[in-house]
């Protein structure tokens, strides 16, 4: 599966779920609050800006926001919400594409760095973030923790969500550090709708090394956007990397 094929017109049309899921106020509110704080009065750049789930409310808070996005259909959905002057977007790969200007904050939310399917691409993403940042600038990544502890010998899949009308499961290739997320949505009929997306999972320690290779230092890591403590049992993390400030 190519990312261009995954994030197509159909996916873009179904992506937004206003008021629920990742668009729920209790999810989106702390995300925007924390990013506005980390921008520290400067401009922000979102890698994989998508339909503007985070960029639009962040811009409404007065933070100048730009984006980079591979999927044209996702950007077309964004344009139904705000114009190019409000959230300018460069079409391209977040590992290589460049946006004009200099930023105090670059951010990647909702596991998006794992959409890059090789280690070299993920390292390139860190370096691309560094190229866009002013000295002392921050790169923020929200990422899930691989649930390999749930995999007994011989099993290749974990169910990470089961609720009315929805089942989410991941299939792992631990040799190649690849995972495919499967999202099954169904109603009272006998039919279900499946959406699949490929990823390369990253342990927090590997992520920190990628940061070091790009000149970053880990500033903080929490279990969520509200600042909860990150522990061995945390299912995800928000990691803040910072470029050294001039002396």
Buried (B, 14 or more C-beta within 10 A) or exposed (E): EEBEEBBEEEBBEEBBEEEEEBBEEEBBEBBBBBBBEBBEEBBBBBBBBBBBBBBBBBBEEEBBBBBBBBBBBBBEBBBEBBEEEBBBBBEEBBBEBEBEEBBBBBBBBBBBBBBBBEBEBBBBBBBBBBEBBBEEBBBBBBBBBBBEEEBEEEEEBBEBEEEEEEBBBBBBEEEEBBBBBBBBEBEEEEEEEEBEBBBBBBEBEBBBBBBEEBBBEBBBBBBBBEEEEBEEEBEBBBBBBBBEEEE
